[in-house]
């Protein structure tokens, strides 16, 4: 079934599906309901990192060096999990400055330099071309493999095939066409492609599913699980070196350089920069990508070793290229459906990479290479044409075709000599050259344009000499002499043993020398002179991007420009309608006023903010350096001196300091206000409590007064009252006055205790004696009620420290309470004294009506008398128990009640031993050995 | 026929003094020691006037007053609130609930009698 038409139909169908996804993504974006505003989509789009290198090449690498395929995934994993803060800073900078590509980033950092942007673009294009060739190689070899199905014939190429008959040429063209349709349909100031991201995320899913399917098929279909494959492989001596962690001699340096390279690549490859930074919708998405992307890498690597080992054993001695195992293993088993899925997965990996990479590169070529040249040489022509947005798009389209054709060319020239992974690493090494200028620029204010230019040039030159040229030489397109004998026969200049450095693999060798040259030149040249105005300005914006001051955006511009001129200028690049909308939106944000004044001839004049806004709009379309030049063409700019710039920056930062100070003050004020409110509420609450108590006290005072007054008036108004009534009333009056006196005394007493002004006469005393004295004092009352008092008071208990009179007060209160509630005739009170571990416990039990559980706390509240079971409320002031409890607590004890309703109540209190409270008193006695405790 | 007056108060001595005062003036006197008992006796005996203490167990004077005013059969019964809490809010609360008069403890016996006669329209 796998004839050519089926393969082609499947490929086109799949590309169609991608296009549908992209179209849908764009449509949703236009409707403002972005589907890519989702952290999972963001993480999946980052997986564009996994190309055919991963899909086919990892197995090839593993077949040669075992786990040697792994470091290029460890690098990104480390960077994402440990270095995400760098990525976050890049995202902030890009958003704040409307940066469109990595070339724009570097150019913008070093004073919006055209030269620098151009150099970065050239490095990127030259560096990435082998990588694109890799994709072409993978796709074309898998296509030819499929076309010879069911035979497994290794595609053998010769450079003699005419281009018109070469399948890969057409693949390159189809990819170019597809990319053009995908990425260059319109211009956007932010250079974002929502549809593309949606399609890339879809592709990431497809390639993962396809690879896992092959892995599961090989591991569990052909073999019997992981254990089985490794057992079989272990039995073959020639495979054993693949299963150890100590590869050949250069292993460790190679691992180290691969981890470094891949970690840098995942940040600086143009396509990674595009999806991870430029296309980022929301920096919060980074949170999920930080673990999801490494997880994706882990998943897509799980089956690499089993497939490699399975392939090596299955095709032993048949000359099947290990890079094709992913496809040829299912082919050998006649799994046509799986074969097609794998092919589509590989196609996914290739198209995803090619689309994003060429879009990113074409943007760079257009904004940082072609536009500056047009600006310089065809200024007049550019000024005349009213709308150049179409021209911009065409430049990008041309760039896409050119880049893919260059990729095809490299593939024709050098594609056969290298495995997939080796080609990819050449690109990684080129991209790594951006690191010093870029990372240095983000964290070091001292970096200058000259330093960046020197560093990049030096690094790039070393890369070309030690890696790119040898790759041509090894494919026979350059004389191989200079590899073995060095340039001009000078041995020290041998490209892969430069200056006699041997013992490293080609990649580590290149990394070492290129970084030495790159970093050395960057730092060295930067230190030669201090940064100029433009550089210092941009350095501040970049280095402080994560801090508050980086976002304030001091306006470093002084000059005159007319609003109309600016809008017209922006309109020429973005289209008049978009420009109109953008300017109107800006005016609304600025509140209509303040952004423009009026010049002498009545035309509105733009202020610095508007000029900056126009520049950032243009920067989105043509790059920051070109935008700078274009704006300068319509604005009469007066140059600022470095002192002035520093002054403005300084002022801005001072202003920010002031405003932070103000914010802090205002926060403090708010806090203080809240505290005041709380304090006021507490005061009011206290006031209310005091009011309640006063109200209770007056109520308690008025009640006896009412009886006293009423009886007195009755006696006064009726001199002839019966003697019996007269005596009764007088007795009641006396009783009520006693009640009044008691109430007043207790109220004052409680107030004194509560305010801490009570007098306490602490001394050591025998509690038993106190209790007996109290019982004697109350005996008259007990007799009146015909009650009986039982005591259980052991002798020789330790002394306690307390105030004798106060303790008698407590005991009398408890005893009289007990008596009060006894039934006449059958009443019984039991007083006990018990020894505890750290003190004594007194109990006063009665056989009265008891206290309901819900009332057992209430009886200790002021003026709370619990007497619902009786018709009349109990006599007493309602202060006895609250006072008693405070007295006991004053001496470190506790007073509480235990009761079952109907079975009487027991009040208990504890008091601690005297020794604890007054250790000094027992010290003299210690010597005599006669201590009581 | 003599008028019937209910004294509702939990302070025994106050009850004794008012009872003596009213009987001497020829009124028929009933007594209740808490709010529930007071309401029950009002419903059973239909007194012409209730002297109602506010702070009583089980049901306070305000609630008794409210319950009486909600009962149409008791609309003829006059209510004189007696309380030891003489604050303005208490006075207006009592009158708002439908009491006909309000006296603060301690009171003069003469004034109490005058108020009682006024409410009974004697």
Interface residues (C-beta under 8 A of the other chain):
Chain A: X695 X698 X699 X702 X703 X704 X705 X706 X707 X708 X709 X710 X711 X713 X714 X717 X718 X725 X729 X732 X735 X736 X867 X868 X871 X872 X873
Chain B: X10 X11 X12 X13 X14 X16 X17 X18 X20 X21 X24 X33 X34 X37 X55 X57 X58 X84 X85 X86 X87 X104 X105 X106 X107 X108 X109 X110
